[in-house]
């Protein structure tokens, strides 16, 4: 594509050289540059792409995009035949150029964006399940992986990919006939222009709680919220949780947008009532079409009600009938997110990705609130990672769970026994009952043997992962398979 065509939609451009050169590919990593490419220099938090301009030119870049104020071009040797583009923000430049390069793919399907601190992954999977049940061709992009028409394509490094990867994925989805794409939109992706150029048809706000406040992310909650709200500036049709304190502000902030609300406690367009939560499911009454109906969801917890309401509103706006919505929500499972594992013993066994003190506390408190019997917590901590959290997580499990089995979780280059002993330091501060079973499979087996149908087993830490990392090697380890094998052998 001609360079000048890539630049359509960008403001504040300063250029030197030929804008009619043909660009083969756009790259933001100098290692990937080949002859005929344009290299976009990004000033990152750790490294600065402007330091790799020379390498990009040596590898064949014929155009270089730089950010104003990040480089003194008089001190860099750039051949005259190389075109230089200077912009106020090269992250924005990368996004818009990528959108143009792939011919604005998001215009060719309906794009649904979900933002918020919690619930993004589950909500996107619920919407995907409903759309697929309705016979639609669906793409999904999020924390766990990318899916195209029901096929898992790849594991994602980020919740929302870098703009060049995102537009390339969108383009592939267009080729495969995708009609709807549902994606998680992180605050960082909005702040760092990764989704600039995307044409969103529906946007969803789930909630906002304190998270991602750091030097490399957001300076405070206001900055965090403002970043989320960029999605509503890009999309006129919004769906908002008004039980959330920040969510209540959104309709007034965007009076020209078409915003539909949902909730449990506050007045909203769609309200869930008569909620029943068990250790295996949640059900509630809600208005579907012209009738009040009971909806059952195979993901327990109050948060599941909120996520379901958001998904229902999307489905209703698209025109999907009530029976399809109900069947999809009953069957939906999200890999590693409060994932209930069906088994012939009918034991409530949940797999969850909780691997931090906050996430472990949240999942154990949630299950404790609705479980009639015991909460049996099975978890470990990863090796070569934050050691300070280990005793904290031990203390959390000891205080909340009725019984804890401390075990192994991706020990990497550390000895599992050393990690476990640090977890024990915390649990010993509590009166919680616990035991140590180093082998994770035996730990799961122990939990299954001691549980009954009123209890719930929470296997925390691995979630959607299907491996165990030991001494820099990843060995196949899928807890769903492990559970099945243990139960089949009984």
VEXLUM-521464 format. One line per field, with one value per residue (C-alpha): residue number from 1; residue in one letter; x, y, z. Coordinates in nm, 3 decimals. Each point is the difference from the previous one (the first is absolute). Example, Ala and Ser with C-alpha at 12.3 -4.5 7.8 and 13.67 -1.06 7.14 Angstrom:
2
n = 1, 2
res = a, s
east = 1.230, 0.137
north = -0.450, 0.344
up = 0.780, -0.066
***
This chain:
490
n = 1, 2, 3, 4, 5, 6, 7, 8, 9, 10, 11, 12, 13, 14, 15, 16, 17, 18, 19, 20, 21, 22, 23, 24, 25, 26, 27, 28, 29, 30, 31, 32, 33, 34, 35, 36, 37, 38, 39, 40, 41, 42, 43, 44, 45, 46, 47, 48, 49, 50, 51, 52, 53, 54, 55, 56, 57, 58, 59, 60, 61, 62, 63, 64, 65, 66, 67, 68, 69, 70, 71, 72, 73, 74, 75, 76, 77, 78, 79, 80, 81, 82, 83, 84, 85, 86, 87, 88, 89, 90, 91, 92, 93, 94, 95, 96, 97, 98, 99, 100, 101, 102, 103, 104, 105, 106, 107, 108, 109, 110, 111, 112, 113, 114, 115, 116, 117, 118, 119, 120, 121, 122, 123, 124, 125, 126, 127, 128, 129, 130, 131, 132, 133, 134, 135, 136, 137, 138, 139, 140, 141, 142, 143, 144, 145, 146, 147, 148, 149, 150, 151, 152, 153, 154, 155, 156, 157, 158, 159, 160, 161, 162, 163, 164, 165, 166, 167, 168, 169, 170, 171, 172, 173, 174, 175, 176, 177, 178, 179, 180, 181, 182, 183, 184, 185, 186, 187, 188, 189, 190, 191, 192, 193, 194, 195, 196, 197, 198, 199, 200, 201, 202, 203, 204, 205, 206, 207, 208, 209, 210, 211, 212, 213, 214, 215, 216, 217, 218, 219, 220, 221, 222, 223, 224, 225, 226, 227, 228, 229, 230, 231, 232, 233, 234, 235, 236, 237, 238, 239, 240, 241, 242, 243, 244, 245, 246, 247, 248, 249, 250, 251, 252, 253, 254, 255, 256, 257, 258, 259, 260, 261, 262, 263, 264, 265, 266, 267, 268, 269, 270, 271, 272, 273, 274, 275, 276, 277, 278, 279, 280, 281, 282, 283, 284, 285, 286, 287, 288, 289, 290, 291, 292, 293, 294, 295, 296, 297, 298, 299, 300, 301, 302, 303, 304, 305, 306, 307, 308, 309, 310, 311, 312, 313, 314, 315, 316, 317, 318, 319, 320, 321, 322, 323, 324, 325, 326, 327, 328, 329, 330, 331, 332, 333, 334, 335, 336, 337, 338, 339, 340, 341, 342, 343, 344, 345, 346, 347, 348, 349, 350, 351, 352, 353, 354, 355, 356, 357, 358, 359, 360, 361, 362, 363, 364, 365, 366, 367, 368, 369, 370, 371, 372, 373, 374, 375, 376, 377, 378, 379, 380, 381, 382, 383, 384, 385, 386, 387, 388, 389, 390, 391, 392, 393, 394, 395, 396, 397, 398, 399, 400, 401, 402, 403, 404, 405, 406, 407, 408, 409, 410, 411, 412, 413, 414, 415, 416, 417, 418, 419, 420, 421, 422, 423, 424, 425, 426, 427, 428, 429, 430, 431, 432, 433, 434, 435, 436, 437, 438, 439, 440, 441, 442, 443, 444, 445, 446, 447, 448, 449, 450, 451, 452, 453, 454, 455, 456, 457, 458, 459, 460, 461, 462, 463, 464, 465, 466, 467, 468, 469, 470, 471, 472, 473, 474, 475, 476, 477, 478, 479, 480, 481, 482, 483, 484, 485, 486, 487, 488, 489, 490
res = x, x, x, x, x, x, x, x, x, x, x, x, x, x, x, x, x, x, x, x, x, x, x, x, x, x, x, x, x, x, x, x, x, x, x, x, x, x, x, x, x, x, x, x, x, x, x, x, x, x, x, x, x, x, x, x, x, x, x, x, x, x, x, x, x, x, x, x, x, x, x, x, x, x, x, x, x, x, x, x, x, x, x, x, x, x, x, x, x, x, x, x, x, x, x, x, x, x, x, x, x, x, x, x, x, x, x, x, x, x, x, x, x, x, x, x, x, x, x, x, x, x, x, x, x, x, x, x, x, x, x, x, x, x, x, x, x, x, x, x, x, x, x, x, x, x, x, x, x, x, x, x, x, x, x, x, x, x, x, x, x, x, x, x, x, x, x, x, x, x, x, x, x, x, x, x, x, x, x, x, x, x, x, x, x, x, x, x, x, x, x, x, x, x, x, x, x, x, x, x, x, x, x, x, x, x, x, x, x, x, x, x, x, x, x, x, x, x, x, x, x, x, x, x, x, x, x, x, x, x, x, x, x, x, x, x, x, x, x, x, x, x, x, x, x, x, x, x, x, x, x, x, x, x, x, x, x, x, x, x, x, x, x, x, x, x, x, x, x, x, x, x, x, x, x, x, x, x, x, x, x, x, x, x, x, x, x, x, x, x, x, x, x, x, x, x, x, x, x, x, x, x, x, x, x, x, x, x, x, x, x, x, x, x, x, x, x, x, x, x, x, x, x, x, x, x, x, x, x, x, x, x, x, x, x, x, x, x, x, x, x, x, x, x, x, x, x, x, x, x, x, x, x, x, x, x, x, x, x, x, x, x, x, x, x, x, x, x, x, x, x, x, x, x, x, x, x, x, x, x, x, x, x, x, x, x, x, x, x, x, x, x, x, x, x, x, x, x, x, x, x, x, x, x, x, x, x, x, x, x, x, x, x, x, x, x, x, x, x, x, x, x, x, x, x, x, x, x, x, x, x, x, x, x, x, x, x, x, x, x, x, x, x, x, x, x, x, x, x, x, x, x, x, x, x, x, x, x, x, x, x, x, x, x, x, x, x, x, x, x, x, x, x, x, x, x, x, x, x, x, x, x, x, x, x, x, x, x, x, x
east = 0.000, 0.118, 0.137, -0.223, -0.307, 0.117, 0.008, -0.364, -0.172, 0.315, 0.056, 0.316, 0.213, 0.348, 0.166, 0.329, 0.029, -0.221, -0.356, -0.076, 0.226, -0.170, 0.002, 0.017, -0.077, -0.018, 0.228, 0.044, 0.275, 0.329, 0.073, -0.291, 0.089, 0.056, 0.072, -0.274, -0.153, -0.087, 0.141, -0.203, 0.214, -0.195, 0.131, -0.092, 0.021, 0.306, 0.162, -0.013, -0.053, 0.183, 0.323, -0.053, -0.052, 0.347, -0.065, -0.334, 0.164, 0.275, -0.268, -0.176, -0.246, -0.081, -0.207, 0.041, -0.268, 0.128, -0.160, 0.055, 0.222, 0.139, 0.291, 0.246, 0.010, 0.316, 0.187, -0.125, 0.141, -0.304, 0.063, -0.182, -0.197, -0.168, -0.330, -0.041, -0.343, -0.020, -0.319, -0.108, -0.072, 0.132, -0.232, -0.292, 0.192, 0.052, -0.371, -0.132, 0.258, -0.080, -0.373, 0.064, 0.244, -0.260, -0.280, -0.201, -0.109, -0.220, -0.239, -0.077, -0.150, -0.179, 0.253, -0.097, 0.244, -0.007, 0.192, 0.014, 0.219, -0.174, -0.232, 0.144, 0.107, -0.319, -0.226, 0.175, -0.031, -0.369, -0.063, 0.203, -0.202, -0.334, 0.103, 0.130, -0.318, -0.190, 0.199, 0.228, 0.365, 0.192, 0.350, 0.126, 0.312, 0.091, 0.213, -0.020, 0.038, -0.128, -0.280, -0.127, -0.322, 0.033, 0.366, 0.261, 0.271, 0.262, 0.071, 0.020, 0.287, -0.219, -0.371, -0.023, 0.274, 0.224, -0.174, 0.193, -0.076, -0.362, -0.067, 0.174, -0.224, -0.308, 0.104, 0.027, -0.344, -0.143, 0.157, -0.168, -0.342, -0.036, -0.318, 0.054, 0.316, -0.011, 0.315, 0.133, 0.115, 0.249, 0.061, 0.362, -0.107, -0.217, 0.263, 0.277, -0.206, -0.009, -0.366, 0.015, -0.165, -0.233, -0.370, -0.188, -0.372, -0.077, 0.210, -0.050, 0.118, -0.001, 0.146, 0.303, 0.197, 0.349, 0.249, 0.277, 0.111, 0.375, 0.268, -0.032, -0.380, -0.226, 0.098, -0.332, -0.360, -0.105, 0.256, -0.109, -0.366, 0.077, 0.190, -0.298, -0.231, 0.191, -0.193, -0.329, 0.147, 0.062, -0.341, -0.348, -0.184, 0.087, -0.103, 0.079, -0.015, -0.166, 0.054, 0.361, 0.080, 0.194, -0.262, -0.270, 0.197, 0.025, -0.351, 0.039, 0.352, -0.121, -0.348, 0.018, 0.073, -0.266, 0.071, -0.190, 0.045, -0.006, 0.022, -0.135, -0.032, -0.056, -0.264, 0.104, -0.142, 0.078, -0.021, 0.063, -0.234, -0.060, 0.361, 0.098, 0.369, 0.126, 0.344, -0.062, -0.212, -0.195, -0.349, -0.213, -0.311, 0.036, -0.207, 0.072, -0.203, -0.349, 0.016, 0.166, 0.198, 0.242, 0.353, 0.246, 0.376, 0.255, 0.248, -0.082, 0.032, -0.170, 0.248, -0.142, -0.335, 0.156, 0.197, -0.311, -0.206, 0.259, 0.003, -0.382, -0.017, 0.243, -0.204, -0.323, 0.145, 0.107, -0.344, 0.078, -0.297, -0.043, 0.036, 0.339, 0.116, -0.113, 0.155, 0.330, 0.032, -0.076, 0.276, 0.269, 0.334, 0.293, 0.340, 0.148, -0.246, -0.225, -0.016, -0.216, 0.126, -0.278, 0.068, -0.193, 0.026, -0.182, 0.251, 0.025, 0.356, 0.108, 0.313, 0.101, 0.302, 0.030, 0.376, 0.032, -0.107, -0.292, -0.129, 0.028, -0.185, -0.273, -0.067, 0.008, -0.229, -0.240, -0.021, -0.023, -0.308, -0.208, 0.140, -0.207, 0.289, 0.375, 0.225, 0.303, 0.283, 0.279, 0.276, 0.370, 0.214, 0.217, 0.376, 0.236, -0.275, -0.108, 0.099, -0.165, -0.349, 0.051, -0.062, -0.275, -0.184, 0.047, -0.155, -0.292, -0.081, 0.037, -0.247, -0.265, 0.010, -0.124, 0.290, 0.314, 0.227, 0.326, 0.166, 0.215, -0.071, 0.262, 0.305, 0.228, 0.359, -0.090, -0.055, -0.374, 0.065, 0.165, -0.297, -0.244, 0.185, -0.034, -0.375, -0.016, 0.146, -0.322, -0.252, 0.156, -0.109, -0.360, -0.208, -0.069, 0.026, 0.247, 0.239, 0.285, -0.010, 0.291, -0.114, -0.286, -0.179, 0.004, -0.121, -0.298, -0.066, 0.008, -0.253, -0.234, 0.015, -0.096, -0.273, -0.374, -0.269, -0.058, 0.367, 0.189, 0.359, 0.180, 0.309, 0.167, 0.294, 0.021, -0.333, 0.017, 0.362, 0.055, 0.358, 0.221, 0.328, 0.298, 0.364, -0.075, -0.202, -0.378, -0.157, -0.361, -0.230, -0.370, -0.197, -0.318, 0.172, 0.153, -0.342, -0.155, 0.280, -0.023, -0.377, 0.003, 0.248, -0.226
north = 0.000, 0.354, 0.175, 0.306, -0.226, -0.147, 0.349, 0.087, 0.116, 0.114, 0.361, 0.197, -0.187, 0.125, -0.189, -0.018, -0.215, -0.188, -0.070, -0.215, -0.289, -0.340, -0.134, -0.379, -0.030, 0.220, -0.098, 0.138, -0.249, 0.051, -0.374, -0.071, 0.258, -0.121, 0.173, 0.245, 0.039, 0.311, 0.006, 0.182, 0.107, -0.020, 0.148, -0.270, -0.029, -0.225, 0.059, 0.273, -0.101, 0.313, -0.166, -0.276, 0.216, -0.082, -0.374, 0.036, 0.182, -0.260, -0.272, 0.174, 0.257, 0.259, 0.226, 0.096, 0.148, 0.192, 0.190, 0.372, 0.084, -0.355, 0.030, 0.255, -0.095, 0.207, -0.254, -0.307, -0.112, -0.066, -0.041, 0.251, -0.275, -0.094, 0.181, 0.148, 0.064, 0.196, -0.004, 0.133, -0.362, -0.308, -0.234, 0.177, -0.009, -0.374, -0.058, 0.216, -0.123, -0.360, 0.064, 0.146, -0.275, -0.269, 0.201, 0.087, -0.357, 0.092, 0.175, -0.338, -0.165, 0.104, 0.076, -0.031, 0.135, -0.085, 0.211, 0.005, -0.128, -0.332, -0.212, 0.075, -0.357, -0.167, 0.255, -0.040, -0.380, 0.028, 0.225, -0.233, -0.303, 0.175, 0.117, -0.343, -0.166, 0.240, -0.126, 0.302, -0.013, 0.143, 0.118, 0.061, 0.183, 0.010, -0.100, -0.374, -0.032, 0.098, -0.205, 0.002, -0.185, -0.223, -0.084, 0.110, 0.173, 0.110, 0.096, 0.376, 0.180, 0.300, 0.037, 0.225, -0.059, 0.274, 0.191, -0.160, -0.352, 0.095, 0.128, -0.301, -0.230, 0.199, -0.039, -0.378, -0.005, 0.183, -0.260, -0.275, 0.162, 0.112, 0.203, 0.105, 0.060, 0.034, 0.120, 0.103, 0.361, 0.076, 0.347, -0.024, -0.075, 0.311, 0.219, -0.124, 0.028, -0.374, 0.015, 0.333, -0.038, -0.278, 0.041, -0.116, -0.072, -0.077, 0.073, -0.138, 0.129, -0.268, 0.172, 0.186, -0.095, 0.096, -0.175, 0.084, 0.305, 0.026, 0.203, -0.211, -0.009, 0.265, 0.277, -0.015, -0.121, 0.308, -0.072, -0.365, 0.098, 0.263, -0.263, -0.237, 0.277, 0.039, -0.306, 0.190, 0.288, -0.247, -0.170, 0.152, -0.311, -0.089, -0.250, 0.095, -0.162, 0.268, -0.192, 0.111, 0.343, 0.105, -0.152, 0.232, 0.297, -0.123, 0.080, 0.365, 0.017, -0.113, 0.152, -0.044, -0.372, -0.270, -0.157, -0.295, -0.088, -0.317, -0.083, -0.183, 0.265, 0.324, 0.097, -0.112, -0.099, -0.367, -0.117, -0.346, -0.108, -0.304, -0.111, -0.349, -0.084, -0.355, -0.156, -0.118, 0.268, 0.323, 0.073, 0.313, 0.157, 0.257, 0.150, -0.170, 0.158, 0.057, -0.273, -0.037, -0.324, -0.192, -0.024, -0.259, 0.045, -0.276, 0.244, 0.062, 0.336, 0.339, 0.133, -0.254, 0.174, 0.333, -0.153, -0.182, 0.321, 0.173, -0.294, -0.011, 0.369, -0.055, -0.297, 0.196, 0.288, -0.245, -0.164, -0.346, -0.188, -0.083, -0.378, 0.033, 0.241, -0.230, -0.314, 0.175, 0.141, -0.340, -0.166, 0.269, -0.080, 0.238, -0.172, 0.052, 0.266, -0.153, -0.295, -0.281, -0.339, -0.248, -0.343, -0.324, 0.035, 0.335, 0.161, 0.379, 0.045, 0.347, 0.094, 0.365, 0.200, 0.170, 0.030, 0.323, 0.083, 0.217, -0.250, -0.293, 0.198, 0.097, -0.353, -0.156, 0.267, -0.037, -0.379, 0.022, 0.222, -0.253, -0.343, -0.199, -0.233, 0.054, 0.205, -0.218, 0.213, -0.160, 0.238, 0.072, 0.293, 0.033, -0.018, 0.281, 0.254, 0.231, -0.185, 0.252, -0.111, -0.362, 0.033, 0.254, -0.252, -0.267, 0.227, 0.085, -0.364, -0.089, 0.271, -0.058, -0.363, -0.278, -0.219, 0.077, -0.233, 0.176, -0.138, 0.076, 0.257, 0.071, -0.027, 0.093, -0.007, -0.001, -0.303, -0.051, -0.078, 0.342, 0.181, -0.202, 0.071, 0.374, -0.042, -0.190, 0.299, 0.185, -0.275, -0.081, 0.348, -0.115, -0.275, -0.143, -0.375, -0.100, -0.259, -0.008, -0.225, 0.096, -0.191, 0.203, -0.303, -0.172, 0.323, 0.011, -0.369, 0.067, 0.283, -0.216, -0.283, 0.226, 0.203, -0.055, 0.165, 0.280, 0.100, 0.182, -0.070, 0.312, -0.082, 0.339, 0.125, -0.180, 0.096, -0.021, -0.119, -0.352, -0.048, -0.024, 0.193, -0.173, 0.096, 0.205, -0.285, 0.006, -0.340, -0.073, 0.045, 0.063, -0.010, -0.094, -0.314, -0.070, 0.022, -0.235, -0.255, 0.005, -0.046, -0.263, -0.202, 0.000
up = 0.000, -0.075, 0.306, -0.052, 0.016, 0.330, 0.151, -0.074, 0.320, 0.179, 0.104, 0.073, -0.256, -0.089, -0.284, -0.188, -0.309, -0.242, 0.119, -0.304, 0.098, 0.029, 0.356, 0.025, 0.374, 0.311, 0.289, 0.352, 0.091, -0.183, 0.024, -0.238, -0.265, -0.358, -0.329, -0.093, 0.348, 0.201, 0.352, 0.265, 0.297, 0.328, 0.324, 0.249, 0.377, -0.014, -0.339, -0.263, -0.361, -0.115, 0.112, -0.259, -0.310, -0.134, 0.035, -0.179, -0.291, -0.027, -0.020, -0.288, 0.136, -0.268, 0.225, 0.366, 0.225, 0.302, 0.287, 0.034, 0.295, 0.033, -0.240, -0.140, -0.368, -0.053, 0.212, -0.189, -0.332, -0.220, -0.377, -0.222, -0.174, 0.330, 0.059, 0.346, 0.154, 0.326, 0.208, 0.341, 0.109, -0.180, 0.192, -0.164, -0.327, 0.024, 0.067, -0.284, -0.251, 0.095, -0.045, -0.346, -0.095, 0.068, -0.165, 0.312, 0.078, 0.300, -0.240, -0.153, 0.311, 0.319, 0.273, 0.367, 0.258, 0.373, 0.251, 0.382, 0.281, 0.045, -0.210, -0.344, -0.076, 0.123, -0.170, -0.336, 0.020, 0.086, -0.300, -0.222, 0.117, -0.063, -0.347, -0.098, 0.128, -0.225, -0.300, -0.036, -0.102, 0.293, 0.085, 0.355, 0.118, 0.368, 0.295, -0.054, -0.376, -0.343, -0.154, -0.359, -0.078, 0.306, -0.057, 0.250, -0.204, 0.251, 0.358, 0.047, 0.171, 0.081, 0.074, -0.307, -0.261, -0.142, -0.280, -0.288, 0.132, 0.067, -0.352, -0.152, 0.207, -0.102, -0.365, 0.043, 0.160, -0.302, -0.231, 0.202, -0.026, 0.361, 0.059, 0.363, 0.201, 0.377, 0.173, 0.337, -0.007, 0.275, 0.140, -0.115, -0.357, 0.002, 0.162, -0.232, -0.321, -0.078, -0.106, -0.184, -0.338, 0.115, -0.086, 0.311, -0.036, 0.366, 0.311, 0.352, 0.339, 0.271, 0.309, 0.134, 0.311, 0.111, -0.225, -0.247, 0.199, -0.053, -0.175, -0.312, -0.009, 0.157, 0.240, 0.190, -0.024, -0.193, -0.272, 0.001, -0.046, -0.266, -0.199, 0.014, -0.118, -0.327, -0.116, 0.043, -0.200, -0.282, 0.016, 0.013, 0.123, 0.358, 0.269, 0.360, 0.345, 0.215, 0.324, -0.037, 0.145, -0.310, -0.229, 0.136, -0.138, -0.358, -0.136, 0.107, -0.142, -0.343, -0.048, -0.380, 0.023, 0.002, 0.339, 0.143, 0.368, 0.207, 0.369, 0.302, 0.272, -0.193, -0.254, -0.347, -0.339, 0.078, 0.361, 0.146, 0.280, 0.223, -0.022, 0.115, 0.033, 0.061, -0.010, -0.359, -0.167, 0.036, -0.121, -0.001, -0.145, -0.278, -0.278, -0.332, -0.275, 0.140, 0.268, 0.337, -0.013, 0.220, -0.134, 0.129, -0.044, 0.055, 0.157, 0.367, 0.174, 0.009, -0.257, -0.246, 0.019, -0.099, -0.285, -0.122, 0.000, -0.220, -0.240, -0.010, -0.094, -0.287, -0.121, 0.019, -0.198, -0.269, 0.002, 0.134, 0.143, 0.367, -0.027, -0.169, 0.271, 0.282, -0.151, -0.067, 0.352, 0.150, -0.202, -0.007, 0.164, 0.021, 0.008, 0.345, 0.116, 0.269, -0.237, 0.134, -0.114, -0.079, 0.148, 0.057, 0.379, -0.032, 0.236, -0.024, -0.128, -0.111, -0.193, 0.036, -0.110, 0.341, 0.053, 0.199, 0.356, -0.119, -0.254, 0.244, 0.266, -0.248, -0.123, 0.348, 0.147, -0.293, 0.034, 0.379, -0.029, -0.191, 0.090, 0.251, 0.084, 0.012, -0.227, -0.073, -0.135, -0.207, -0.106, -0.025, -0.114, -0.307, 0.026, -0.103, 0.065, 0.284, 0.318, 0.231, -0.104, 0.107, 0.376, -0.073, -0.218, 0.263, 0.261, -0.229, -0.068, 0.367, 0.104, -0.266, -0.116, 0.221, -0.106, -0.199, -0.194, -0.084, -0.311, -0.305, -0.273, -0.268, 0.230, -0.291, 0.131, 0.370, 0.222, 0.058, 0.366, 0.051, -0.151, 0.206, 0.325, -0.069, -0.057, 0.330, 0.185, -0.074, 0.058, 0.338, 0.116, -0.034, 0.155, -0.343, -0.055, -0.266, -0.132, -0.250, -0.306, -0.224, -0.307, -0.150, -0.145, 0.338, 0.160, -0.237, 0.068, 0.375, -0.038, -0.208, 0.255, 0.291, -0.175, -0.019, -0.215, 0.250, -0.006, -0.272, -0.107, -0.124, -0.208, -0.008, -0.202, -0.331, -0.153, -0.379, 0.004, -0.130, 0.116, 0.305, -0.030, 0.163, -0.056, -0.314, -0.155, -0.048, 0.055, -0.104, 0.298, -0.050, 0.326, -0.185, -0.131, 0.341, 0.170, -0.254, 0.036, 0.380, 0.002, -0.275, 0.206, 0.307
***
